[in-house]
Amino acid sequence: MAGDVFTHEQRSAVMRRVKSRDTGPEIKVRRALRAAGIGYRLGGCGLTGRPDVVLKGRRAVVFVHGCFWHGHDCPRGARQPKGNADYWIAKIDRNRTRDARVADELTAAGWRVLTLWECDLRQPGWEERLITALRPETA
């Protein structure tokens, strides 16, 4: 990889450590839900897009997105990759398109879709906002 500060083996090791499930932000959200006494399921329960958290009784799903990987409009999400930039920019664009399609499909199927961004979890009061958003619509 031209211009990379790591050797090929070091870059492979770094990329292997990038997790797709049980990430720090996901665990933070799950701890907040558990502390609030809200039960949930993991693994997507066969739903489109495999949501990170499913609240079947509330007909709600929660996606916990990393700002960089899902192209958020915050400073971290707006960073442009330097190595293999064409590939990664196209990949992040595909992620954004897929995320929008999945949210539309779940909404059409009667699910409430909440997307939490990694940067949101650093803001004070995010737990209360999450719990409020998950309250039943009739309450």
MDTraj code that builds the backbone (N, CA, C; nanometers):
import mdtraj as md
import numpy as np

residues = "MET ALA GLY ASP VAL PHE THR HIS GLU GLN ARG SER ALA VAL MET ARG ARG VAL LYS SER ARG ASP THR GLY PRO GLU ILE LYS VAL ARG ARG ALA LEU ARG ALA ALA GLY ILE GLY TYR ARG LEU GLY GLY CYS GLY LEU THR GLY ARG PRO ASP VAL VAL LEU LYS GLY ARG ARG ALA VAL VAL PHE VAL HIS GLY CYS PHE TRP HIS GLY HIS ASP CYS PRO ARG GLY ALA ARG GLN PRO LYS GLY ASN ALA ASP TYR TRP ILE ALA LYS ILE ASP ARG ASN ARG THR ARG ASP ALA ARG VAL ALA ASP GLU LEU THR ALA ALA GLY TRP ARG VAL LEU THR LEU TRP GLU CYS ASP LEU ARG GLN PRO GLY TRP GLU GLU ARG LEU ILE THR ALA LEU ARG PRO GLU THR ALA".split()
xyz = np.array([
    [0.0860, -0.1172, 0.0000],
    [0.0000, 0.0000, 0.0000],
    [0.0903, 0.1229, 0.0000],
    [0.0887, 0.1975, -0.1054],
    [0.1756, 0.3150, -0.1187],
    [0.1352, 0.4221, -0.0189],
    [0.2342, 0.4770, 0.0504],
    [0.2077, 0.5862, 0.1433],
    [0.1567, 0.5424, 0.2796],
    [0.1410, 0.4130, 0.3032],
    [0.0921, 0.3648, 0.4319],
    [0.2072, 0.3645, 0.5315],
    [0.1796, 0.4015, 0.6550],
    [0.2835, 0.4032, 0.7577],
    [0.3101, 0.2636, 0.8134],
    [0.2211, 0.1666, 0.7832],
    [0.2367, 0.0301, 0.8312],
    [0.2810, -0.0606, 0.7178],
    [0.3472, -0.1696, 0.7554],
    [0.3750, -0.2738, 0.6569],
    [0.2436, -0.3456, 0.6270],
    [0.2437, -0.4285, 0.5250],
    [0.1227, -0.5027, 0.4887],
    [0.0746, -0.5879, 0.6067],
    [0.1673, -0.6551, 0.6755],
    [0.1306, -0.7410, 0.7882],
    [0.0736, -0.6595, 0.9043],
    [0.1353, -0.5431, 0.9320],
    [0.0849, -0.4587, 1.0404],
    [-0.0545, -0.4056, 1.0071],
    [-0.0766, -0.3621, 0.8821],
    [-0.2073, -0.3123, 0.8418],
    [-0.3121, -0.4226, 0.8539],
    [-0.2765, -0.5449, 0.8151],
    [-0.3691, -0.6586, 0.8272],
    [-0.4067, -0.6817, 0.9729],
    [-0.3080, -0.6714, 1.0620],
    [-0.3345, -0.6910, 1.2045],
    [-0.4280, -0.5824, 1.2577],
    [-0.4070, -0.4582, 1.2148],
    [-0.4935, -0.3478, 1.2585],
    [-0.6361, -0.3717, 1.2110],
    [-0.6530, -0.4077, 1.0851],
    [-0.7867, -0.4268, 1.0291],
    [-0.8569, -0.5480, 1.0904],
    [-0.7824, -0.6501, 1.1287],
    [-0.8422, -0.7672, 1.1938],
    [-0.9045, -0.7308, 1.3276],
    [-0.8498, -0.6285, 1.3928],
    [-0.9007, -0.5892, 1.5246],
    [-1.0282, -0.5063, 1.5160],
    [-1.0665, -0.4613, 1.3970],
    [-1.1897, -0.3849, 1.3808],
    [-1.3056, -0.4838, 1.3918],
    [-1.3895, -0.4654, 1.4941],
    [-1.4971, -0.5602, 1.5193],
    [-1.6255, -0.5154, 1.4513],
    [-1.7101, -0.6121, 1.4176],
    [-1.8386, -0.5780, 1.3583],
    [-1.9514, -0.5956, 1.4587],
    [-1.9272, -0.6642, 1.5675],
    [-2.0285, -0.6793, 1.6717],
    [-1.9624, -0.6730, 1.8090],
    [-2.0449, -0.6439, 1.9088],
    [-1.9963, -0.6277, 2.0461],
    [-1.8896, -0.5193, 2.0549],
    [-1.9105, -0.4112, 1.9816],
    [-1.8187, -0.2984, 1.9867],
    [-1.8425, -0.2194, 2.1154],
    [-1.7501, -0.1328, 2.1499],
    [-1.7646, -0.0500, 2.2695],
    [-1.8945, 0.0293, 2.2703],
    [-1.9277, 0.1019, 2.1606],
    [-2.0538, 0.1761, 2.1600],
    [-2.1765, 0.0860, 2.1750],
    [-2.1762, -0.0321, 2.1122],
    [-2.2898, -0.1236, 2.1264],
    [-2.3065, -0.1666, 2.2718],
    [-2.1974, -0.1996, 2.3355],
    [-2.2039, -0.2446, 2.4752],
    [-2.2536, -0.1314, 2.5644],
    [-2.2123, -0.0085, 2.5354],
    [-2.2600, 0.1072, 2.6103],
    [-2.4123, 0.1201, 2.6017],
    [-2.4653, 0.1026, 2.4817],
    [-2.6104, 0.1109, 2.4606],
    [-2.6804, -0.0024, 2.5341],
    [-2.6280, -0.1228, 2.5245],
    [-2.6901, -0.2368, 2.5912],
    [-2.6894, -0.2202, 2.7431],
    [-2.5809, -0.1647, 2.7976],
    [-2.5759, -0.1409, 2.9434],
    [-2.6810, -0.0395, 2.9851],
    [-2.6992, 0.0655, 2.9042],
    [-2.7993, 0.1678, 2.9360],
    [-2.9399, 0.1082, 2.9321],
    [-2.9684, 0.0243, 2.8333],
    [-3.0998, -0.0391, 2.8245],
    [-3.1231, -0.1314, 2.9432],
    [-3.0223, -0.2094, 2.9773],
    [-3.0353, -0.3028, 3.0902],
    [-3.0564, -0.2251, 3.2201],
    [-2.9834, -0.1154, 3.2393],
    [-2.9980, -0.0348, 3.3609],
    [-3.1375, 0.0251, 3.3707],
    [-3.2002, 0.0529, 3.2558],
    [-3.3348, 0.1097, 3.2544],
    [-3.4415, 0.0007, 3.2637],
    [-3.3989, -0.1252, 3.2698],
    [-3.4940, -0.2347, 3.2797],
    [-3.5625, -0.2680, 3.1483],
    [-3.5011, -0.2322, 3.0379],
    [-3.5593, -0.2579, 2.9065],
    [-3.4940, -0.3826, 2.8483],
    [-3.5761, -0.4833, 2.8200],
    [-3.5249, -0.6063, 2.7618],
    [-3.5053, -0.5905, 2.6120],
    [-3.4135, -0.6663, 2.5584],
    [-3.3830, -0.6572, 2.4159],
    [-3.3269, -0.7895, 2.3677],
    [-3.3164, -0.8029, 2.2379],
    [-3.2546, -0.9191, 2.1754],
    [-3.1417, -0.8715, 2.0847],
    [-3.0446, -0.9593, 2.0653],
    [-2.9326, -0.9311, 1.9753],
    [-2.9448, -1.0182, 1.8513],
    [-2.8696, -0.9862, 1.7510],
    [-2.8627, -1.0711, 1.6333],
    [-2.9631, -1.0374, 1.5259],
    [-3.0455, -0.9373, 1.5464],
    [-3.1363, -0.8928, 1.4426],
    [-3.2659, -0.9691, 1.4298],
    [-3.2802, -1.0830, 1.4957],
    [-3.4043, -1.1608, 1.4934],
    [-3.4568, -1.1818, 1.3520],
    [-3.3666, -1.1993, 1.2558],
    [-3.4081, -1.2240, 1.1190],
    [-3.4586, -1.1015, 1.0452],
    [-3.4392, -0.9830, 1.1002],
    [-3.4863, -0.8608, 1.0366],
    [-3.3877, -0.8108, 0.9318],
    [-3.4391, -0.7342, 0.8388],
    [-3.3563, -0.6725, 0.7357],
    [-3.2476, -0.5881, 0.8008],
    [-3.1256, -0.6012, 0.7540],
    [-3.0155, -0.5187, 0.8019],
    [-2.9546, -0.5625, 0.9331],
    [-3.0065, -0.6686, 0.9950],
    [-2.9553, -0.7179, 1.1232],
    [-2.9286, -0.6060, 1.2236],
    [-3.0347, -0.5462, 1.2791],
    [-3.0154, -0.4394, 1.3775],
    [-2.9306, -0.4873, 1.4954],
    [-2.8605, -0.3931, 1.5574],
    [-2.7757, -0.4272, 1.6718],
    [-2.8588, -0.4670, 1.7931],
    [-2.9725, -0.4005, 1.8124],
    [-3.0606, -0.4291, 1.9254],
    [-3.2039, -0.4319, 1.8732],
    [-3.2799, -0.5344, 1.9144],
    [-3.4202, -0.5457, 1.8743],
    [-3.5053, -0.5472, 2.0001],
    [-3.6053, -0.4602, 2.0031],
    [-3.7010, -0.4557, 2.1135],
    [-3.8355, -0.4978, 2.0550],
    [-3.8585, -0.6292, 2.0522],
    [-3.9744, -0.6840, 1.9825],
    [-4.1066, -0.6291, 2.0332],
    [-4.1248, -0.6265, 2.1632],
    [-4.2512, -0.5806, 2.2200],
    [-4.2799, -0.4347, 2.1907],
    [-4.1768, -0.3573, 2.1736],
    [-4.1924, -0.2145, 2.1433],
    [-4.1886, -0.1878, 1.9936],
    [-4.1682, -0.2938, 1.9140],
    [-4.1573, -0.2812, 1.7677],
    [-4.0540, -0.1747, 1.7313],
    [-3.9388, -0.1829, 1.7979],
    [-3.8316, -0.0857, 1.7749],
    [-3.7001, -0.1594, 1.7544],
    [-3.6163, -0.1011, 1.6710],
    [-3.4813, -0.1537, 1.6504],
    [-3.3830, -0.0387, 1.6672],
    [-3.2628, -0.0747, 1.7109],
    [-3.1579, 0.0253, 1.7303],
    [-3.0351, -0.0174, 1.6505],
    [-2.9866, 0.0753, 1.5692],
    [-2.8602, 0.0567, 1.4993],
    [-2.7582, 0.1474, 1.5671],
    [-2.6422, 0.0927, 1.6014],
    [-2.5336, 0.1709, 1.6601],
    [-2.4258, 0.1810, 1.5524],
    [-2.4135, 0.2989, 1.4941],
    [-2.3233, 0.3179, 1.3812],
    [-2.1951, 0.3885, 1.4218],
    [-2.0844, 0.3387, 1.3703],
    [-1.9569, 0.4088, 1.3814],
    [-1.9576, 0.5245, 1.2830],
    [-1.9173, 0.6400, 1.3280],
    [-1.9253, 0.7608, 1.2447],
    [-1.8448, 0.7478, 1.1155],
    [-1.7244, 0.6962, 1.1239],
    [-1.6404, 0.6843, 1.0038],
    [-1.6981, 0.5822, 0.9064],
    [-1.7311, 0.4634, 0.9559],
    [-1.7720, 0.3533, 0.8692],
    [-1.9062, 0.3771, 0.8012],
    [-1.9906, 0.4598, 0.8625],
    [-2.1241, 0.4831, 0.8061],
    [-2.1409, 0.6249, 0.7531],
    [-2.0319, 0.7017, 0.7463],
    [-2.0339, 0.8316, 0.6813],
    [-2.1187, 0.9366, 0.7497],
    [-2.1073, 0.9471, 0.8818],
    [-2.1813, 1.0505, 0.9557],
    [-2.1263, 1.1877, 0.9198],
    [-2.2040, 1.2927, 0.9456],
    [-2.1601, 1.4275, 0.9091],
    [-2.0845, 1.4987, 1.0212],
    [-2.0368, 1.4231, 1.1193],
    [-1.9543, 1.4810, 1.2258],
    [-1.8080, 1.4853, 1.1784],
    [-1.7183, 1.5503, 1.2539],
    [-1.5778, 1.5571, 1.2103],
    [-1.5138, 1.4198, 1.1860],
    [-1.5428, 1.3231, 1.2712],
    [-1.4821, 1.1903, 1.2530],
    [-1.5377, 1.1219, 1.1286],
    [-1.6675, 1.1364, 1.1060],
    [-1.7292, 1.0744, 0.9896],
    [-1.6919, 1.1417, 0.8596],
    [-1.6549, 1.2687, 0.8656],
    [-1.6212, 1.3438, 0.7447],
    [-1.4763, 1.3221, 0.7008],
    [-1.3975, 1.2528, 0.7831],
    [-1.2582, 1.2275, 0.7452],
    [-1.2522, 1.1437, 0.6184],
    [-1.1596, 1.1755, 0.5342],
    [-1.1401, 1.0990, 0.4113],
    [-1.0232, 1.0030, 0.4306],
    [-1.0417, 0.8767, 0.3937],
    [-0.9294, 0.7842, 0.4037],
    [-0.8183, 0.8231, 0.3069],
    [-0.6963, 0.7991, 0.3470],
    [-0.5833, 0.8361, 0.2622],
    [-0.5342, 0.7182, 0.1785],
    [-0.5305, 0.6010, 0.2387],
    [-0.4862, 0.4826, 0.1654],
    [-0.6035, 0.4168, 0.0956],
    [-0.5868, 0.3828, -0.0311],
    [-0.6900, 0.3163, -0.1100],
    [-0.8211, 0.3961, -0.1041],
    [-0.8085, 0.5267, -0.1178],
    [-0.9196, 0.6196, -0.0961],
    [-1.0401, 0.5901, -0.1848],
    [-1.0178, 0.5596, -0.3111],
    [-1.1309, 0.5341, -0.4008],
    [-1.2170, 0.4194, -0.3501],
    [-1.1513, 0.3111, -0.3073],
    [-1.2249, 0.1957, -0.2554],
    [-1.3056, 0.2338, -0.1313],
    [-1.2405, 0.2996, -0.0345],
    [-1.3072, 0.3277, 0.0919],
    [-1.4180, 0.4316, 0.0778],
    [-1.3989, 0.5309, -0.0061],
    [-1.5057, 0.6300, -0.0278],
    [-1.6277, 0.5625, -0.0893],
    [-1.6047, 0.4742, -0.1882],
    [-1.7167, 0.4008, -0.2488],
    [-1.7825, 0.3084, -0.1468],
    [-1.7020, 0.2442, -0.0627],
    [-1.7547, 0.1527, 0.0392],
    [-1.8426, 0.2281, 0.1390],
    [-1.7977, 0.3427, 0.1859],
    [-1.8758, 0.4216, 0.2824],
    [-2.0035, 0.4727, 0.2170],
    [-1.9973, 0.5116, 0.0890],
    [-2.1184, 0.5530, 0.0168],
    [-2.2178, 0.4376, 0.0066],
    [-2.1675, 0.3171, -0.0206],
    [-2.2564, 0.1995, -0.0258],
    [-2.3181, 0.1734, 0.1108],
    [-2.2399, 0.1903, 0.2175],
    [-2.2937, 0.1722, 0.3525],
    [-2.4074, 0.2695, 0.3784],
    [-2.3883, 0.3963, 0.3416],
    [-2.4920, 0.4982, 0.3632],
    [-2.6191, 0.4650, 0.2857],
    [-2.6021, 0.4228, 0.1617],
    [-2.7175, 0.3865, 0.0784],
    [-2.7906, 0.2673, 0.1384],
    [-2.7151, 0.1663, 0.1799],
    [-2.7753, 0.0472, 0.2410],
    [-2.8469, 0.0826, 0.3706],
    [-2.7845, 0.1663, 0.4545],
    [-2.8465, 0.2055, 0.5811],
    [-2.9817, 0.2725, 0.5570],
    [-2.9888, 0.3611, 0.4581],
    [-3.1147, 0.4310, 0.4278],
    [-3.2199, 0.3326, 0.3773],
    [-3.1793, 0.2396, 0.2902],
    [-3.2735, 0.1408, 0.2372],
    [-3.3273, 0.0513, 0.3483],
    [-3.2396, 0.0055, 0.4357],
    [-3.2792, -0.0824, 0.5455],
    [-3.3769, -0.0099, 0.6395],
    [-3.3471, 0.1149, 0.6725],
    [-3.4359, 0.1921, 0.7602],
    [-3.5735, 0.2085, 0.6958],
    [-3.5769, 0.2359, 0.5661],
    [-3.7045, 0.2496, 0.4958],
    [-3.7836, 0.1193, 0.4979],
    [-3.7161, 0.0066, 0.4732],
    [-3.7837, -0.1231, 0.4718],
    [-3.8391, -0.1584, 0.6095],
    [-3.7611, -0.1346, 0.7136],
    [-3.8083, -0.1653, 0.8489],
    [-3.9245, -0.0749, 0.8881],
    [-3.9170, 0.0520, 0.8523],
    [-4.0262, 0.1453, 0.8818],
    [-4.1533, 0.1012, 0.8098],
    [-4.1403, 0.0622, 0.6846],
    [-4.2549, 0.0159, 0.6069],
    [-4.3162, -0.1103, 0.6676],
    [-4.2334, -0.1906, 0.7352],
    [-4.2814, -0.3128, 0.7988],
    [-4.3370, -0.2869, 0.9386],
    [-4.3421, -0.1609, 0.9799],
    [-4.4028, -0.1271, 1.1088],
    [-4.3068, -0.1165, 1.2258],
    [-4.1778, -0.1109, 1.2012],
    [-4.0787, -0.0982, 1.3078],
    [-4.0366, 0.0473, 1.3227],
    [-4.0102, 0.0879, 1.4467],
    [-3.9484, 0.2185, 1.4715],
    [-3.7977, 0.1972, 1.4651],
    [-3.7303, 0.2799, 1.3895],
    [-3.5863, 0.2644, 1.3687],
    [-3.5133, 0.3799, 1.4364],
    [-3.4238, 0.3470, 1.5283],
    [-3.3401, 0.4473, 1.5934],
    [-3.1963, 0.4223, 1.5522],
    [-3.1295, 0.5269, 1.5103],
    [-2.9886, 0.5169, 1.4758],
    [-2.9094, 0.6005, 1.5746],
    [-2.8201, 0.5357, 1.6458],
    [-2.7317, 0.6051, 1.7396],
    [-2.5933, 0.6101, 1.6767],
    [-2.5363, 0.7275, 1.6768],
    [-2.4028, 0.7461, 1.6221],
    [-2.3013, 0.7409, 1.7351],
    [-2.1851, 0.6916, 1.7027],
    [-2.0756, 0.6799, 1.7983],
    [-2.0511, 0.8133, 1.8704],
    [-2.0568, 0.9247, 1.7970],
    [-2.0312, 1.0552, 1.8582],
    [-2.1442, 1.0968, 1.9525],
    [-2.2675, 1.0494, 1.9275],
    [-2.3802, 1.0810, 2.0166],
    [-2.3571, 1.0248, 2.1562],
    [-2.2898, 0.9116, 2.1623],
    [-2.2697, 0.8441, 2.2907],
    [-2.1678, 0.9151, 2.3778],
    [-2.1026, 1.0161, 2.3235],
    [-2.0081, 1.0961, 2.4027],
    [-2.0746, 1.2206, 2.4596],
    [-2.1985, 1.2465, 2.4206],
    [-2.2708, 1.3653, 2.4669],
    [-2.3434, 1.3338, 2.5981],
    [-2.3430, 1.4282, 2.6929],
    [-2.4156, 1.4033, 2.8176],
    [-2.5654, 1.3892, 2.7913],
    [-2.6272, 1.2986, 2.8646],
    [-2.7717, 1.2813, 2.8551],
    [-2.8183, 1.1907, 2.7426],
    [-2.7262, 1.1229, 2.6736],
    [-2.7691, 1.0382, 2.5623],
    [-2.8550, 0.9227, 2.6108],
    [-2.8290, 0.8712, 2.7316],
    [-2.9070, 0.7586, 2.7833],
    [-3.0536, 0.7970, 2.7990],
    [-3.0787, 0.9165, 2.8573],
    [-3.2167, 0.9615, 2.8773],
    [-3.2873, 0.9808, 2.7435],
    [-3.2147, 1.0364, 2.6446],
    [-3.2750, 1.0559, 2.5120],
    [-3.3097, 0.9213, 2.4482],
    [-3.2246, 0.8222, 2.4677],
    [-3.2510, 0.6896, 2.4136],
    [-3.3751, 0.6292, 2.4772],
    [-3.3803, 0.6332, 2.6089],
    [-3.4950, 0.5735, 2.6807],
    [-3.6238, 0.6448, 2.6408],
    [-3.6207, 0.7762, 2.6305],
    [-3.7391, 0.8532, 2.5899],
    [-3.7830, 0.8124, 2.4492],
    [-3.6885, 0.7948, 2.3597],
    [-3.7214, 0.7575, 2.2217],
    [-3.7805, 0.6169, 2.2131],
    [-3.7457, 0.5329, 2.3084],
    [-3.7950, 0.3944, 2.3051],
    [-3.9271, 0.3757, 2.3786],
    [-3.9751, 0.4795, 2.4443],
    [-4.1040, 0.4666, 2.5115],
    [-4.2113, 0.4348, 2.4078],
    [-4.3092, 0.3554, 2.4469],
    [-4.4175, 0.3258, 2.3507],
    [-4.4834, 0.4544, 2.3013],
    [-4.5206, 0.4569, 2.1745],
    [-4.5792, 0.5762, 2.1142],
    [-4.7103, 0.6169, 2.1806],
    [-4.7811, 0.5209, 2.2411],
    [-4.9098, 0.5523, 2.3041],
    [-4.8951, 0.6136, 2.4419],
    [-4.7736, 0.6047, 2.4995],
    [-4.7527, 0.6561, 2.6366],
    [-4.7498, 0.8069, 2.6390],
])
top = md.Topology()
chain = top.add_chain()
for i, resn in enumerate(residues, 1):
    res = top.add_residue(resn, chain, resSeq=i)
    for name in ("N", "CA", "C"):
        top.add_atom(name, md.element.get_by_symbol(name[0]), res)
traj = md.Trajectory(xyz[None], top)
